[in-house]
Amino acid sequence: MNDRTPPRARAARPVRPAPRPPARVFWIRRFVVLGLPLLLVVALVVWWTGRGQDAAAQGDPSPTAEQAAPTPTPTSQVGVADCVPSQLALAVVPDGESFADGVAPTFEISLTNSGSEPCLVEAGDAAREVVVTSGDDRVWSSRDCVPEDADARTLLLAGGQSDVTQLAWPRERSAAGCPGDLPAPGDGTYSVTVSAGGATSPAAVFGLG
């Protein structure tokens, strides 16, 4: 063998194929390729929708306090006149013809607008008066002991409408200024009337036993 004989060439090693990336990397690449355009489309839609809402808000602004429709004014007293005495029909009716000893007489009191138009009448304790008499003797009045701060009671009566209330007489005597130690009314015949708005009812008769 000749020492100058060239050495044999080594056989080439087979090239191994590159390992496949994991499935996770595959899906990340797929998301990047497909997801970015989708996100861009969504962003465009959101932006366009926001522009539409802003334009609608500018074109149809909410009414301010000055532009808002005014609150309706209650009509209970607007344009309604006070009742005149001629259109008020008052009545007081005792709940019995006679009341036994120790029983407080009670009365039904009605105020009626006998006209065709509505009107206002004050029927609070300081304005309405119920008076009990016996002949010429003024025995009791519902206004003698009314406190100064008594509540008002303004009635709006439509044509033909009535207001009906109950009142009890404590079966005692009263006088202006509400003095005490007055003599108690005795047995006998009494009359009662009610006044309000400048009108007075017919007298109703009852007895105390």
C-alpha positions, 0 to 999 in steps of 0.5 A: 500500500502506497503511503500517498494513497488519500484516505477514504472520505467519511460517509455523510451523516444523515440529516435529521428533520427539525423537530415539530413545534409543540401544539401550543406554539401552533395555536399561538401562531394561529391566534396571531394570524387570525385573531389580530384582524378580528380584534381590528374589526371589533375595534372599528365597530366599537369606534363607529358605534361610539361615534353614532351615540355621540352624534345622537346625544348632540342632536337630541340633548336632554332638556335643561331645567329651563327647557323642561316642561313646567310642573302642572299647578294644582287646580284645587284653588286656582281660578275658584272663587269663595262660596257666597252665602246664597249658594251654601246650604248648611244643615245640622241634625241631632243623632236623636230627639232626646239624650238621657242624663250623662249622654253627650249629644252628637250632631251630623253637620253638612255643608253643601254647594247648592250652585252649579259652579265649584267654590271654596269655603273654610270649615275649620274649627276657627271658622265654622261655628256650632251654637247650642241655645235654650230660648234666649240663653246662649249655652255653648259655642264650638268656637269659645275654646278653639286654640289660636293655632287651630288648623284650617280646613278649606273645602273645595266643593263642586256644584251640588257636592256636600261635606258631612262631619260629626260633632259631639257637644260635651254637654257643658256651658261655654262663653267667650274666652273659655272661662271655667266653673260655669253652671252645667246645662239642665234638662229641657229643650235646646236648639242647635245651628251651624254657621260657615262662609257667612251662611247659617243653617236652620235650627234643629231641636233636641232635648236633654233628659 
